[in-house]
Amino acid sequence: MSNRAFYDICLSILKIIVNKLLTTICSSFLLFILLFAKSALATPTLTIWSSHQNRDFLTTIEKKYIENHDVKLSIVQLDPSEIKAEILLSAKGGGLPDLIVIPSDFLGLHKMMNLSSIPRDWYGAEFNPRVKASVELDGKYWGIPLIQGNFLLLYYNKKYVRQPATDFRNIILEKKQFLDKNIMPMGWNYNDMYYFVPFLSAFNGWPIVDGKIKLNTLAMVEALKYYHSLADQGVVNRDCDYRCSQLDFIKGRSAYSINGDWAYNDLKMMLGDNLGVTVLPKIKGNTMYSMTSTFVLAIPNFLLRSKEKQQLIEHFSKFVQQLSNQQIVYEKTHLLPISTAYYEQLKAQASGDSLVMFNQMVLTKSMPSTMNMAISWQAIAIGFQHYQAGATAAYTAEYMQKMAIKQLKYLDNN
């Protein structure tokens, strides 16, 4: 073979190698461009943690939002009894989502939850003073109100109850007829102190008075004794938690149930025309006042988000306040809106079960969105455990107060 022929062969091989190399480089470069473009154009996502027990509440808003916006909402439903601890732990570890849906009393822990204050110009709806007060603390706003209510009602099964009781004395007198049929007279989440507070109110007590913690009172002592006596008499099962009490009511194993406005749709779906609902019964003629609060959209670590994510959070926060969204949420869930005008319109037109909701709302007291309220919950819950274990009511009330003051001083010094 001549040198020239050998040279031509080598040149041809080299061209093939170079062409393949160029093809590989171009393919890799094009793949990189495509991946980069896909990443750049990927659908933005908002991650939301929610503790509201009515799942339709958020999914209704989600469906409407994604219909008109190229945004994905990743909603994580957490157990209401666990979400506070989950947020506090995640705040320390840096694992908080973009948004959280929480009851307004959580806002008293805004520092510990790394919540960001919300600019006033983000608010588009007209709120009544109660709703506004639920999100305002230390001269700033900490949540976007979504719905109001979050109060307790008396539900009953019409198969067992023709005329609902208006006072606990009626239920106590009727308990034997239920127990004889192997039916519990009542059910509620007995060890959750949110359910205890209305009993405290009937003895003219309240956890926070003039902004201060008031647990060591005669009202607390009397309420503890009365509450405990209902379990001792067999009116309620002290070992039944939320899931247990709701399931017993749905399955017809209890005649009455104390539960929240959030449960109405689920109970109606399960019991149909057998579901009755009325305001909480009185205690020895004294009115029980449920606590009420708003559920809010709160924003953790806003300033640490990207500019694009901040804009998306602001847009969604304004979207959820729109009147059309409040209307569709009420129609779907019967959860009360935060718009003053729309609320009054619905109230004027209400009848049947809806009217009961508005009537019970009148018989409520606002749950303070303060650190003192958050501390009180912890003190009442731990004190009640001591009472269940055999401590006297007087000792328990004193213990609750001491524990609350001790925790308050600790937080003030840290």
N, C-alpha and C positions, 0 to 999 in steps of 0.2 A: 504494500500500500504506500502510495506516495505521501510525502509530508503534507501536500496540499489537501489530499483526500482525508487524511487523519485530522487536519485542522478543521475541515468542513464538518466532520462528524462531531468533533468536540464542541464546535460552535453551535451545532443543532441541539446537542444535549444541554448545553448551557442555557440556550434560549428556552428550552422546555422547563428547566429548573427555575429559571427566573420568572417565567410566566405563571408557573404553579405557585411560586412564592408570592408574586404580586396578587394572584387570585386569592390566596389564603389571607394575605394582609388586608386586601379590600373587603373580603367577606367578614373578617374579624372587625374591621372598622365599621362596616355597615351594621353588623350585629350590635356593636357598642352604641352606635347612633340610635338604632331602633330601641334598644333597652333604655337608653337615656331619655328618649322621647316618650316612651311608655311611662317611665317613672315620672317625668315632668308633667305628663298629662293624666296621671292616675287620678281616679276619683278621690277627692279629699274626704276624710273621715272624722266624725266627731264621736268620741267615746263618752257615754253617759252611764253613770251608776244611779239606780233608782231604788228607793225603799218603799214606794207606795204599793199597797197591797192590791189595788185594782190595776191589773196589767193593761187593760184597755185604755187607761188614761193616757199613757205615753205613746202606745202604739197608734192611737188615733192621730196624735200630733205628728208622729213619725211618717205615717202614710201620706198625709197631706203635704208635708214638707218635701219628701223625696219625689213627689209627683211633679213638682215645679222647679226643683233644684238638683243639680248634678252633685249631690253630696250623699255620703253613706252615713247613717246613724247606727252606731254599735251600742245597743242598750243592754246593760248587764243588770239583771234583777237580783237584788240582795235581800236577805231576810231582814225585816224591819228591826228585829231584836239584835241583829249583829252589825248593822251598817255603821253605827256610831263608832264602835271599836275598830271596824275595818278602815274607816276613814282616818282615824287617829293613828293607827299603826302605819298606814300607807303614807301619811303626811311625814312621818319620821323617816321612812325608807325611800321617799321620793317616787312612789308609784301611783299617784293620784291621776284620775281621768281628766278629760277636758272639762266636764260638767258633772254636777251631782244634783239629784232631786231629793230634797230632804225636808222634814218638818221645820218650821221657822224657829222652834226653840233650840235647834242645833246651832243657830247662828251665834249664840252666846259663846261658843267655842271657836269662833272664827280664827283666832290667833293659833290655836293648837291644830286646827284643820288646814292651815295655810290658805284660807279663803282670801280672795281679793275684793276690795270694795268696788262698787259698781257706779259708774258716772251717772249723774242725775238725768242727763239728756238721753240715756238709754230707755227711760221709762215713757211709754206712750199711752198707757191706760190711765183712766181716772179712778183712783183707789179711795175707799172710805178710810177714815182715820184709823180704824182697827187694823185693816190690812197694811196700811202704811207703817204703823207702829211695829208690826211684826217683823219688818225687814230693816228698820232703822235702829242703829245702835252706835253710841259714841259719835253722833253727828254724821255718820256715814250710812250708806245703804249696802247691804250684804247679800241680797237675794232678789231675784225677779219673781214676784208672786205669780203662781200658775192657777191655783184653785184655793178656795177657802172652805172651812168646815172642819173636817178631821175630828168630829165629835161623836159621842156615843148616843145610841138609841135603844129602845126596848123593842125587840122583835118577839113575835109569838106565833105559834102554830095554831091555825084556826080549827084544826081537827080536835084539839084539846081545849082550846080557850074560845068561848063565845064572846065574852066581854072582857077586854084586857084590864088587868089590875091597875089602879091609879095610885096605890100605896103598897109598900112592902108588907104591911100588916095583912092585906088581902092574900098575898102570895103565901105567907106563913100559914094563914088559916086554911088555904086550899091545898097545902103541900101533901097532906095524907092521901087525898084522892089521886094524886099523881104517883106517889110512891107505891101505893097499892097496885098500880098498873105497871110497876117497874119502870116508871118514867121519872127522871129528875125534874123537879119544879123549874130550876133555872140553870143556866150555864154561862160562864164568862171566863176570861183569862185571869183567874183569881189572884195569882201571884205577880201580875203586872200592875204596878202602882198607878198607871194611867187610869185603870178601872177603879182604883181605890179613892182617887181624889174627889169624884162626885159624892161619895159617901161622906168624906170629910166636909164638903161644902154644905151638906144637909145639917151638920152640927155647927154651922157658922164658922168653919175653919177654911184656911187657904194657905198654901205653902209660902207664898210671897205676899207680904202686906207692906204697902208703901215702899216697895223696892227692897225690903229686908226679909231675910229668911225667918219664918215663924213656924217652927215645928213643935216646940215644947209648949203646947197649949192644952187647955181642958178639952177643946174641940177634938184635938188629935187623940186624946185618951178615950173619949167617948166613941169616936168613929172606929178606932181599933177594936174596941170591945164589941161594938155592934157588928162590924164586918166579920169578926171571928165567930160571933154567935150564929150567923147565917150558915156557916160551914158546919158548926157543931149541931145545928138543928136539921141538917140534911137538905137545906134549901139549895145549896151549891156544892159541887165537888171541889175541894181545895187543891186536889192533885191534877186537875184538868187544865192544860195550857190552851193557847189560842186554837191550835189545830184540833185538839181533842174536843173543845167546847163547840166549835163550829160544826165539826162532823157529827157530833151527837145531836145537834139541833136539826141539821139537814136530814139525818137518818130517823128523826122522830123519837129520839131517846131523851129529849128534854122539851118541856112545854114552852119555856121562855128562853130568850138569849139576850144578853147585853153585848152589843157589837157596834162597830162604827158605821158611819155613812158610806165608807169605802166598800163595805161588804154587801150593800143593798142589791146591786145587780146580780152578784153570784147567788145570793139567797133567793132572789126572785126567780132566777133561771132554774134553780133546783126544786123550789117548793111551789112555784106558780101561784095559783089562787089561794093556796093554804097559808101563804105568808101574810102575816099582819105586822104592822109597825106603828108604834106610838111613842110618845115622849117618855123619858125616864120616870119611873114611879117615885112618889114622895116617900119620905121616911118619917113616920109619926106626924104627918101633915106638913113636913118641911120639904121644900123643893130641893131636888138634886140638880146641881149645875155641872154639866160636863165641861171639860176644857175644850177650847177650840184654838186652831192655829191655821196658818196658811202652809201650803206646800210650795216650796220655792226652788228656783233654779239657781244654784250657787256655783261660783267659778274659782277653782283652786289654781294658784300659781299663774295667774293671767300673764304677768310680765315676763315669765320664763318661756312663754310660747313664741313660736315664729310669728312674723307679721301677718302672714297669710292665715294662720290659725286664729290669731286675735280677731281678724276681720270676720272670719267665719263664726266665731263665738258671738261677736256683737250682732251679726245678722240674724243668727238663730234666736238670740235673746229677745230681739225686737219682734221677730216673727211670732213667737209663742204668745205674745200679748195681744195679737190682733183679735178683734171682736169675733170674726168668723171662726177662729180657732176655739174661742171660749164657747161659742154656740154649739159647735160640733162635739166638743167634749161633754157638755151638759146633756145633749141629746143622746149621746152614747152611754154615759156613765152616771148621770144625775148628780155629779159632783158640782158644787156651787161655784159660780164664776167670781172673778175678782173685780170686774167692771161694775161700778156702782149703779149705772143706769140699767144695765142688762139684768143685774141682780134684782133690782126693784121691779122691773118689768115681769120677770119670772114669778116673783113673790105675789104680785097682784093677780096673776093668772092661775096660781097654783091651786090644786085640789087633790083629794085622796092622799096617797103616800107622799107626793111632792109637797103638799101643804104641811104634812107632819115634819118634813125636813126643815122647812122654814120656821115652823113653830118651835122645834127643838133648838134651832140656831139662836132664837131669842133667849132661850134658857141656857146660855153658855157664858163662860168667862174666858177671856183671852189668856193664853199661856204666854208668860213673859219670855222674850227672846234674849235672856240675859245669862251671864255666868252663874248668878245666884240660883236660877231655876235649874240649870244643869247640875249644879252641886246638890240641890235639894232632891232631885230624882235619885241620885246615888245614895244619899243619906237615908231617904225614906225606904228604899229597897233593902238596904243592908239592915236597917233598924227593924223592918218587918220580918226579916229572917230570924232575928233574935226573938221577936215576939212569938213567932211560930214555934220556936224552940223552947219556949216556956218563960221568957221574961215577962214582967208585968207591963201593962199598958203605960203606966206612969214612967217606969224606968225607960221603956222604949222611946217615948216622946222626948225625954231628956237626952237619951243617947243620940237620937237623930240630930237634935240641935247641936250638941257638942261636936259630933262628927262633921256636920256641915260647916261650923265656924272654924274648926281645925283645918279643913280642906281649903276654905276661903283664905285663911291666913297664909297657908303654904303657897297658894297660887299668887297671892299678892307679893310674896317675897321672892318669887322666882320668875 
